[in-house]
């Protein structure tokens, strides 16, 4: 099949591209950076260089595709320290360009990488943009089938713990404790997307993706042991303290407030309401596997 992937060759795109090429598909990878061309071509894919904010470019690239894989990220909207960006608004704009390009190109099968929390626009913080983009894409005609893939929190988000571990001797956040919650590896996300590409498309469906279910305290124990700090603890602070710390280092206010609310929704359970009504079979990559990656990053990162 002729498959177009947005999102370049990052943590999910690279293994997904590899897997699809190995299966014999013709893959085009969209990237905004010309310097990625060689790496994309080295994987056996074709590079299409352009902007997610350019509907004409997207339309041209989508035309002739059997399936298009859509995703949006905070990074696509800009620098999270830029005080003037409306990230939720900008990502919604990407969603509208996707909708326009899908309609104009004639593609009939879409996989959209969304997120846990996309079931509601209430109380999930900054990731509400995934809800908005899902709603935009749901406006597409009935003859366009869409598979909404909703991964849970991705392991690599834990790399943000390295700074506070090195500077404060603990993982510090506004949620914690012994309540288990789901996490996922980008490798398991790529496997699910590749699997769904080869399954029949019918209507507009949702599938959650998770690899393991562990509590914050279990995360602290596993990561601590991996870096030789068996005593590592997960310290819970107030929403206000966390917000102040992020604003003090210069985060965009919408981003800082939004992430605090997202993490608060982990504690309250709002984030996981729909997930636990439609729990997936867990993937292969467990926290213990990721802990090895974390240890390598911890040793290599200077803070």
C-alpha positions in Angstrom: 0.0 0.0 0.0 0.9 3.6 -0.4 1.1 5.1 3.1 1.8 8.7 4.1 3.1 9.4 7.6 3.1 12.7 9.4 5.3 13.3 12.4 8.7 12.7 10.8 10.9 10.0 12.2 10.8 10.6 15.9 10.3 8.1 18.8 7.2 6.6 17.1 7.7 7.5 13.4 11.1 5.9 13.1 10.1 2.3 14.2 6.8 2.7 12.4 8.5 3.6 9.1 11.0 0.7 9.5 8.2 -1.8 10.1 6.0 -0.6 7.2 8.9 -0.6 4.8 9.9 -4.1 5.9 6.4 -5.3 5.2 6.7 -4.0 1.6 4.6 -0.8 1.8 5.5 2.3 -0.1 6.0 4.9 2.6 6.2 8.7 2.4 7.3 10.5 5.6 6.4 14.2 6.0 9.0 16.3 7.9 9.4 20.0 8.3 13.2 19.7 8.2 15.3 19.2 5.0 18.1 17.8 7.1 15.9 14.7 7.9 15.8 13.7 4.2 18.9 11.5 4.3 17.7 9.7 7.5 14.2 9.1 6.0 15.6 7.8 2.8 18.0 5.5 4.7 15.0 3.8 6.2 13.7 3.0 2.7 11.0 5.7 2.7 10.5 8.9 0.6 10.7 12.3 2.3 8.2 15.1 1.8 9.4 18.3 3.2 6.8 20.9 4.2 4.6 22.4 6.9 1.6 21.1 8.8 0.2 24.6 8.4 0.3 24.3 4.6 -3.0 22.7 3.5 -1.9 22.8 -0.2 1.3 20.9 0.6 -0.6 18.4 2.7 -3.2 17.9 0.0 -0.5 17.3 -2.7 1.3 14.8 -0.4 -1.8 12.9 0.6 -3.1 12.6 -3.0 -2.8 9.0 -4.2 -2.3 7.5 -0.7 -4.2 4.4 0.4 -3.8 5.4 4.1 -2.6 8.6 5.8 -1.3 8.6 9.4 -2.0 11.9 11.2 -0.4 13.1 14.4 0.2 16.5 16.1 2.6 17.5 18.8 3.3 20.5 21.0 6.7 20.9 19.2 4.8 21.4 15.9 3.2 24.5 17.4 6.4 26.1 18.6 8.8 26.6 21.5 7.1 25.9 24.9 9.1 28.9 26.4 7.6 31.3 23.8 5.1 33.3 25.9 3.1 34.4 22.9 1.9 31.1 21.4 -1.6 29.8 21.9 -0.6 26.1 21.7 -4.2 24.7 21.9 -5.3 27.1 19.1 -2.2 26.4 16.9 -2.7 22.6 17.1 -6.4 23.0 16.3 -5.2 24.9 13.2 -3.2 21.8 12.2 -6.3 19.7 12.7 -8.2 21.9 10.3 -5.5 21.7 7.7 -5.5 17.9 8.0 -9.3 17.9 7.5 -9.0 20.1 4.4 -6.2 18.0 2.9 -8.0 14.7 3.5 -11.2 16.1 1.8 -9.3 17.5 -1.2 -6.9 14.6 -1.7 -9.6 11.9 -1.8 -7.9 9.6 0.7 -10.5 7.4 2.5 -8.6 5.7 5.3 -7.0 7.7 8.1 -5.2 6.7 11.3 -5.0 9.5 13.8 -2.6 9.3 16.7 -4.5 11.0 19.4 -4.1 10.5 23.2 -5.6 9.3 26.4 -8.0 12.0 27.7 -9.3 12.8 24.2 -12.7 11.5 25.3 -13.5 14.9 27.0 -12.8 18.6 26.9 -13.1 19.0 30.6 -10.3 18.8 33.2 -7.5 17.3 31.1 -5.3 20.4 30.8 -3.0 21.0 27.9 -3.8 17.7 26.1 -7.3 18.9 25.4 -6.0 19.8 21.9 -6.2 16.0 21.1 -10.0 16.2 21.9 -10.3 19.2 19.6 -8.5 17.6 16.7 -10.6 14.4 17.1 -13.7 16.5 16.9 -12.5 18.3 13.7 -11.7 15.0 12.0 -15.0 13.5 13.0 -16.6 16.1 10.8 -15.2 14.4 7.7 -17.8 12.6 5.5 -19.0 9.1 6.5 -17.2 7.5 3.6 -13.9 8.4 5.2 -12.9 5.8 7.8 -10.8 6.9 10.8 -9.1 4.9 13.5 -8.3 7.1 16.5 -5.4 5.6 18.4 -5.1 6.8 22.0 -1.8 6.0 23.7 -1.5 6.6 27.4 1.4 8.5 29.0 4.5 7.7 27.0 7.6 6.4 28.9 9.9 9.0 27.4 8.0 11.7 29.3 9.8 10.3 32.4 13.1 11.8 31.0 11.8 15.1 32.4 12.4 13.6 35.9 16.2 13.6 35.4 16.6 17.3 36.2 14.7 17.1 39.5 16.4 13.9 40.5 19.9 15.5 40.0 18.9 18.9 41.5 16.6 17.8 44.3 17.3 14.2 44.9 13.7 13.1 44.1 11.0 12.9 41.5 8.7 15.9 42.2 5.2 16.4 40.9 1.6 17.3 41.9 0.5 13.6 41.8 1.9 10.4 43.2 1.2 7.5 45.5 0.4 3.8 45.1 -2.5 4.0 42.5 -1.4 2.2 39.4 -1.8 3.9 36.1 -1.0 3.0 32.5 2.2 3.9 30.6 3.3 3.0 27.1 6.4 2.5 25.0 6.6 4.3 21.6 7.6 0.8 20.2 4.3 -0.6 21.3 2.5 2.4 19.7 4.3 1.8 16.4 3.3 -1.9 16.5 -0.4 -1.1 17.1 -0.4 1.5 14.3 1.2 -1.0 11.9 -1.2 -3.7 12.9 -4.2 -1.4 12.4 -3.0 -0.3 9.0 -3.4 -3.9 7.7 -6.8 -4.5 9.3 -10.1 -3.5 7.7 -11.3 0.1 8.1 -15.0 0.7 9.0 -16.4 3.9 10.3 -14.7 5.9 13.1 -13.2 3.8 15.9 -11.1 4.2 19.0 -8.3 2.0 20.3 -6.2 2.6 23.4 -2.6 1.6 23.7 -0.7 0.8 26.9 2.4 -1.3 27.8 2.3 -1.5 31.6 0.4 -0.3 34.6 2.5 0.9 37.5 2.2 3.4 40.4 4.3 6.5 40.9 6.0 4.9 43.8 6.8 1.8 41.8 8.2 4.1 39.1 10.5 5.8 41.6 11.7 2.4 42.9 12.4 1.0 39.4 14.1 4.2 38.1 16.0 4.7 41.3 17.4 1.1 41.2 18.4 1.6 37.6 20.6 4.6 38.4 22.0 3.3 41.6 19.7 5.4 43.9 17.5 2.7 45.5 16.3 5.3 48.0 14.8 7.5 45.3 11.4 8.9 46.3 8.4 10.4 44.5 7.6 13.7 46.3 4.1 15.2 45.9 3.8 19.0 46.0 0.8 21.3 45.5 -0.5 22.4 42.1 0.5 25.9 43.1 4.1 25.0 43.9 4.5 23.1 40.7 3.0 25.9 38.6 5.3 28.5 40.2 8.4 26.3 39.6 7.5 26.0 35.9 6.6 29.7 35.4 9.9 30.6 37.2 11.9 28.8 34.6 10.1 30.6 31.8 7.4 28.2 30.5 4.6 29.6 28.4 1.7 30.2 30.9 -0.8 28.2 28.9 1.7 25.3 28.8 2.6 25.5 32.5 -1.0 25.7 33.7 -2.1 23.1 31.2 0.5 20.5 32.3 -0.3 21.1 35.9 -4.0 20.4 35.2 -3.1 17.3 33.1 -1.1 15.8 35.9 -3.8 16.7 38.4 -6.2 14.7 36.2 -4.0 11.7 36.6 -4.5 12.0 40.4 -8.2 12.5 40.2 -8.7 9.8 37.6 -10.5 12.1 35.0 -7.7 11.2 32.5 -8.4 7.5 32.7 -12.2 7.4 32.8 -12.8 6.2 29.3 -9.6 4.1 29.2 -10.8 1.8 32.0 -14.1 1.3 30.2 -12.2 0.1 27.2 -8.9 -1.4 28.5 -6.5 -2.7 25.9 -4.3 -5.8 26.0 -1.0 -4.5 27.4 2.0 -4.3 25.0 5.5 -5.9 25.3 7.7 -3.2 26.7 7.5 -3.0 30.5 8.7 -0.3 32.9 11.7 -2.5 33.7 12.7 -2.4 30.0 12.4 1.4 29.9 14.4 1.8 33.1 17.5 0.7 31.2 17.0 3.5 28.7 16.4 5.9 31.6 19.6 4.9 33.3 21.6 5.5 30.0 20.0 8.9 29.6 20.6 9.8 33.2 24.3 9.0 32.9 24.7 11.0 29.7 22.7 14.1 30.6 24.4 17.0 32.3 22.0 19.2 34.4 
